[in-house]
């Protein structure tokens, strides 16, 4: 996890959203896991990431948004700031 924030209406989340957490990769471990379980077909990294992160989010009753969800594309870079 890289950080989080309390969204405002301008961020495009449901008003009931209490917190947004930003997750990402910062080293070789994710790539090793991806290489061991790489799906075939188009956009394998996007699909692999969505499967893993969505499964974790469901365990906590949370939702997900990804930079490849669009359009409209979520403003991931603005949220990271």
Secondary structure, 3 states (H helix, E strand, C coil): CCEEECCCHHHCCCCCCCCEEECCCCCHHHHHHHHHCCCCCCCHHHHHHHHHHHHHHHHCCCCCCCCCCCCCCCCHHHHHC
